[in-house]
Each structure stands twice: as structure tokens, then as C-alpha cells.
Amino acid sequence: MRYQRGLLPGATERIGILLVNLGTPNAPTTTAVRRYLAEFLHDHRVVELSRWLWCPLLHGVILRLRPQRSAAAYQKIWRDDGSPLMALSRCIAQQLDQLLRHRHGDAVKVALAMRYGQPSIHATLNELVAAGVERIVVLPLYPQFSCSTTASVYDAVTRTLGKWRNLPALHLVRDYHLDEGYLDALTASVREHWSSHPRAEKLVISFHGTPQRYADQGDPYRSQCEATATALSHRLKLNPDQWVLSFQSRFGRTPWLTPYTDQTLTRLAKAGIPSVDIICPGFAADCLETLEEIVQTNAEIFRQAGGQDFSYIACLNDRVDHIKALAAITERAAGNWLKHHLN
């Protein structure tokens, strides 16, 4: 693809917002899940083992066994309009596009891409160029930075741009784990939940896990999760014994970030904690890891260990305050690009 300028008549320095989420299979079937997992687990940012070791294991064992189990999990949460992650991400992108267009007119265009699966980053970048975009803000929907998520998005973007002759100006939003608007939206979501549900004895703040060795080698993800959780607890005026941080979704036998969410819930139940509220601030939109792993599997783990009341606080999804926070993050990233278009 050759990057060209001025493809849209009358466009002046048009700004594209590339909104990126993780991705999802296009159907809750073994075949579709296998295709998705093959792309996801081939990413060296996700699994850093030597390809000589990893590929035989991936293709000889994991992709023969895991897709069927994962497909069964997806079937439990699939909606009439498809994958929850995809449907909710589209809503976020559409509402962000509407808000930014209201503020800046046609100077801004939002497009959604998935790191794995469709629509791909490669295809969406080409779509933005075809719409006359000359400057691009990349906004991964990962509030906390990790080498396995945000860095992988950067890899995919630069892999596409590396084949272009003429490059657009580019700004990658690295993280927004302490963004005021993001924290305000999280705080409001918890307070709204407490206003309509009995408040539990303990708030569990669960983030997706990563291998411990990533943190040992300098990945800031754990420290950013801790910062987000601590900031949220302060805004909610919680004492240290009223909340707990944990990490979910571990995979394989190597140590991951601890404490693990499932073990934390078991420990709380056995310690006589009768009720928990749980929130997952690292996910911008509800997905398999929240709707199946937390709402179904981990709720059952808590109850089987003796717990009574388990209540899940939904992701920010397409809440108005979430969209406004993302818009503010985008506008700051665009900086002087928007100086002629700000209202």
C-alpha cells in the first residue's frame, strides 16, 4: 500500500483515531476459535518461547485441545448480535466517533480494529488512508500497559506502516491507567452498582494476569494495575481491609502475577467473607474473561467454597462517562493537530 495525501477532496490534515481491542472469534465454533487462537498464540509478545519449542506444542497439542473447550465457553455468552466484545467495542467506537465529530466535524474519523481477528489493524489502517487521513492516533483499549498487549498493537501498526512509502504522523496512547476521566467512570460505576445492589463486604479488583517473568524483566503492568486499584479504592473511601487486588486468566504452568483471582475468592469464602463485589478495570468492554470466567466460573468457585453473595460490576463498555474519558484522552493525544478544529 502506498500512502497518499489528500484522497478526500477538501480534507485538511484529517485525523484518524484507530481504536484497538484484543479481538474475538467470529463464531462460537471450534473451527473459528482455533483460527483465532492460532493467530493470538503465534504472537511472540504473547508467548515468548522459542518458535522451535512453541510451534510444535501449539499445533501438536494446544490447538487440538483448547479450541473445543474455549468454543463451549463462548457459546455460554454469545449474543444475537455476535461476540459481546465485538458488539460492545463497536458501540464504543460509534459513540466516540459521534462525540468527536460533534466537537470537530469531519476533521476526525474513528475506526475500530482488533489486534487478532477481524477487522484487522492492517485493513483498518488502509481504510483510514482511503478516507483521507493524514494523522493517526492509535488508542489501544488497554488502560494498563503491557508488553503483551499495547506493545503488540504497536508491532502490528508499524508492520503495516513499514511497507508504505509515505507515512502518516502517528501517536500511540501508551496507557491511561491513572487518567482522571477513566477513574471517574470506574468510581461512578461502582457507586451506581452499590445504589441498586446490597453492598458486599469485600470489593475484589481483578485484572487479567501476565507471566511473572514479564514483571521481573521490567514490564510495568503490575505496578500500573496496583496504581489503578489503589486510586479507585481512595476515591471510594475504602479501608485496606475492604478491598483486594487479584489477577485472573492465567495460562500454562509457569508462575503468573499473584494473587490469583480464583484462589483469592476461595480464600475469602473460607475465611467467612459472605459476599463480594468484583470489578475488572483492565477490560474496556465485557468479554469472555468477564462474562464467562468471572460471572459464571469464578462465581461458582466462590459459592462452592462457602461464599453466599457474588455480584459483578460490569465493565465501562459504552457508558457516557467512559466515552467522554476516551474522547478526552484522544484529544490530548492529538494535541496541536486539533488546534484549528477545537470548539
C-alpha positions in Angstrom: 0.0 0.0 0.0 1.4 3.4 -0.9 0.3 6.2 1.4 -1.1 9.1 -0.5 -2.1 12.5 0.7 -5.4 14.3 0.1 -7.5 11.4 -1.1 -10.6 13.1 0.3 -11.4 16.4 -1.5 -11.4 19.3 0.8 -9.8 17.4 3.7 -7.1 19.2 5.6 -4.8 17.2 7.9 -7.7 14.8 8.7 -7.1 12.9 11.9 -7.9 9.2 12.2 -8.5 7.5 15.6 -7.5 3.8 15.4 -9.3 2.2 18.3 -7.9 -1.2 19.0 -9.2 -4.0 21.2 -7.9 -7.6 21.7 -10.1 -9.5 19.3 -12.6 -12.4 19.2 -13.5 -15.4 17.1 -16.2 -14.6 14.5 -18.3 -17.5 15.7 -18.5 -19.7 18.9 -17.4 -22.8 17.0 -14.3 -24.9 17.3 -13.1 -24.0 13.8 -13.4 -20.3 14.4 -11.9 -20.4 17.8 -8.9 -22.5 16.5 -8.3 -19.9 13.8 -8.4 -17.1 16.3 -6.2 -18.8 18.9 -3.7 -19.7 16.2 -3.2 -16.0 15.4 -3.2 -14.9 19.1 -0.9 -17.6 20.4 1.6 -17.1 17.5 2.3 -13.6 18.6 5.8 -13.6 20.2 4.6 -10.8 22.5 2.1 -13.2 24.0 4.2 -16.3 24.2 8.0 -15.5 24.2 9.2 -19.1 23.9 11.5 -20.1 21.1 9.4 -20.8 18.0 11.3 -24.2 17.7 9.8 -25.1 21.1 6.5 -23.4 21.0 5.2 -24.1 17.5 5.2 -27.9 17.8 3.5 -27.6 21.2 1.0 -25.1 19.9 0.0 -27.0 16.7 0.5 -30.5 18.1 -1.3 -30.1 21.4 -2.9 -26.8 22.3 -4.7 -26.1 19.0 -6.0 -29.7 19.1 -7.5 -29.5 22.6 -8.2 -25.9 23.7 -10.4 -24.7 20.8 -13.3 -27.1 21.7 -13.2 -26.0 25.4 -13.0 -22.3 24.5 -15.8 -22.6 22.0 -18.0 -24.1 24.7 -17.2 -21.1 26.9 -18.0 -18.7 24.1 -21.3 -20.4 23.4 -22.4 -19.5 27.0 -22.0 -15.8 26.4 -22.7 -15.3 22.7 -25.3 -12.7 21.8 -27.8 -12.4 19.0 -25.5 -9.7 17.5 -22.4 -11.9 18.0 -19.4 -11.7 20.3 -20.0 -9.4 23.3 -16.5 -8.0 22.9 -17.2 -7.1 19.3 -20.6 -5.7 19.8 -19.6 -3.6 22.7 -16.4 -2.4 21.0 -18.4 -1.3 18.0 -20.7 0.7 20.3 -17.7 2.3 21.9 -16.2 3.2 18.5 -19.5 4.5 17.1 -20.3 6.7 20.2 -16.7 8.0 20.3 -16.9 8.8 16.6 -20.2 10.7 17.1 -18.8 12.7 20.1 -15.6 13.7 18.3 -17.5 14.6 15.1 -19.9 16.7 17.1 -16.9 18.6 18.6 -14.6 18.7 15.5 -16.7 17.9 12.5 -15.2 15.8 9.7 -11.7 16.6 10.9 -11.8 13.3 12.9 -12.7 9.8 11.9 -12.8 6.8 14.4 -12.2 3.3 13.1 -12.2 0.1 15.1 -9.7 -2.7 14.7 -8.9 -5.9 16.5 -5.4 -7.0 17.3 -6.3 -10.6 16.4 -9.2 -11.5 14.1 -11.3 -9.0 12.1 -11.3 -6.2 11.4 -7.6 -6.3 11.3 -5.2 -3.4 12.1 -3.8 -3.7 8.6 -7.2 -3.4 6.9 -8.4 -0.6 9.1 -5.2 1.5 8.6 -5.8 1.2 4.9 -9.4 2.2 5.4 -8.3 5.3 7.2 -5.9 6.3 4.5 -8.6 5.8 1.9 -10.7 8.3 3.9 -8.1 10.9 3.6 -6.5 10.6 7.0 -3.0 12.1 7.3 -2.5 11.9 11.1 -3.4 8.9 13.2 -3.9 8.5 17.0 -3.7 4.8 18.0 -5.8 4.2 21.1 -5.5 0.6 22.4 -8.3 -0.2 24.8 -5.9 -1.3 27.4 -5.8 1.2 30.3 -2.7 -0.5 31.8 0.4 -1.0 29.5 1.9 -4.5 29.0 4.4 -5.7 26.5 1.9 -8.4 25.6 -1.0 -6.0 24.8 -0.1 -2.4 23.9 3.3 -3.2 22.6 1.8 -5.9 20.4 -0.6 -3.3 18.9 2.5 -1.1 18.2 4.1 -4.0 16.5 1.1 -4.6 14.2 0.8 -0.9 13.3 4.4 -0.5 12.4 4.4 -3.7 10.5 1.8 -2.3 8.2 3.4 1.2 8.0 6.8 -0.4 7.3 5.5 -1.2 3.8 4.3 2.3 3.0 6.4 5.0 1.1 4.8 8.0 2.7 3.9 7.7 6.4 1.1 9.5 8.3 2.0 11.3 11.5 1.5 8.8 14.4 0.8 9.0 18.1 0.3 5.9 20.2 -1.5 6.2 23.5 0.7 4.1 25.7 -1.6 3.8 28.7 -4.3 5.7 30.7 -4.3 3.8 34.0 -4.5 7.0 36.1 -6.5 9.1 33.7 -9.0 11.2 35.7 -11.9 10.6 33.4 -11.3 6.8 33.4 -11.0 6.7 37.2 -14.1 8.9 37.5 -16.1 6.5 35.3 -14.9 3.5 37.3 -15.8 5.2 40.5 -19.3 6.1 39.3 -19.9 2.6 38.0 -19.2 1.1 41.5 -21.3 3.7 43.3 -24.2 3.1 40.9 -23.9 -0.6 41.5 -24.0 -0.1 45.2 -27.0 2.2 44.9 -29.0 -0.6 43.3 -27.5 -3.7 44.9 -26.6 -4.6 48.5 -23.0 -3.6 49.1 -20.8 -6.6 49.6 -18.3 -7.0 52.4 -15.3 -7.0 50.1 -14.6 -5.4 46.7 -12.4 -7.6 44.6 -10.5 -5.7 41.9 -9.4 -8.3 39.3 -7.1 -7.7 36.4 -6.0 -10.0 33.6 -2.8 -11.8 34.6 0.5 -11.9 32.8 3.6 -14.2 33.4 5.6 -13.1 36.4 8.8 -13.1 34.4 7.4 -10.2 32.3 7.3 -8.1 35.5 10.7 -9.4 36.5 12.1 -8.2 33.2 10.7 -4.7 33.5 7.1 -4.8 32.3 5.2 -2.1 34.2 1.8 -3.8 34.0 1.6 -5.0 37.6 2.6 -1.6 39.1 0.0 0.1 36.8 -2.7 -2.3 37.9 -1.8 -1.6 41.6 -1.9 2.1 40.9 -5.4 1.9 39.3 -6.7 -0.3 42.1 -5.3 2.0 44.8 -6.6 5.1 43.2 -10.1 3.6 42.8 -10.1 2.5 46.5 -9.2 6.0 47.6 -12.0 7.5 45.5 -14.4 5.1 47.0 -13.0 5.8 50.5 -12.3 2.2 51.2 -10.1 0.9 54.1 -7.4 -1.6 53.1 -9.4 -4.4 54.6 -12.4 -3.6 52.4 -10.8 -4.4 49.0 -8.3 -6.8 47.5 -6.4 -6.8 44.2 -6.1 -10.1 42.2 -5.2 -11.4 38.7 -7.2 -13.8 36.6 -6.9 -15.8 33.4 -3.6 -17.5 33.9 -2.4 -20.0 31.3 0.2 -22.7 31.4 2.4 -23.9 34.3 4.8 -21.0 34.7 4.1 -18.6 37.6 1.8 -15.6 36.7 1.1 -12.5 38.7 -0.4 -13.2 42.1 -2.7 -13.4 44.0 -4.8 -15.4 41.6 -8.5 -14.4 41.4 -9.9 -17.9 41.8 -7.7 -18.6 44.8 -8.5 -15.2 46.3 -12.2 -15.9 46.1 -11.8 -19.3 47.7 -9.7 -17.9 50.5 -12.2 -15.1 51.2 -15.1 -17.6 51.3 -13.3 -19.9 53.6 -12.3 -17.0 55.8 -16.0 -16.3 56.4 -16.5 -13.4 54.0 -20.1 -14.0 52.9 -20.3 -11.5 50.0 -18.1 -10.0 47.3 -18.4 -7.4 44.6 -16.0 -7.8 41.8 -14.9 -5.4 39.1 -12.4 -5.8 36.2 -10.9 -2.4 35.4 -8.4 -3.7 32.9 -11.1 -4.6 30.4 -12.7 -1.7 28.5 -15.6 -4.0 27.3 -17.1 -7.1 28.7 -15.8 -10.3 27.1 -15.2 -14.0 27.7 -12.8 -13.2 30.6 -15.5 -11.3 32.4 -18.8 -12.8 31.4 -17.8 -16.4 31.5 -14.7 -16.6 33.6 -15.8 -14.2 36.3 -19.6 -14.1 36.2 -20.0 -17.8 35.8 -16.9 -19.8 36.7 -15.5 -17.7 39.5 -18.9 -17.0 41.0 -19.4 -20.8 41.3 -15.9 -21.2 42.8 -16.8 -18.6 45.5 -20.1 -20.3 46.3 -18.6 -23.8 46.4 -16.0 -22.6 48.9 -18.8 -21.3 51.2 -19.5 -17.8 49.9 -23.0 -16.6 49.5 -23.5 -13.4 47.5 -21.3 -12.8 44.4 -22.0 -9.6 42.4 -20.2 -8.5 39.3 -19.8 -4.8 38.4 -19.9 -4.5 34.6 -17.0 -3.1 32.5 -17.3 0.5 31.5 -18.5 -0.5 28.0 -20.4 2.3 26.3 -21.2 4.3 29.4 -21.4 8.0 28.5 -18.7 8.9 31.1 -16.4 6.2 29.6 -16.9 7.6 26.0 -16.2 11.1 27.3 -13.0 9.9 29.0 -11.8 8.2 25.8 -12.6 11.4 23.9 -10.5 13.5 26.3 -7.6 11.0 26.1 -7.8 11.1 22.3 -7.9 14.9 22.1 -4.9 15.2 24.4 -3.0 12.7 22.2 -3.9 14.6 19.1 -2.6 17.8 20.7 -1.9 20.6 18.2 -3.4 18.5 15.4 -6.8 19.7 16.6 -5.9 23.3 17.3 -7.8 24.5 14.3 -10.8 22.4 15.0 -11.5 22.7 18.7 -14.8 24.4 19.6 
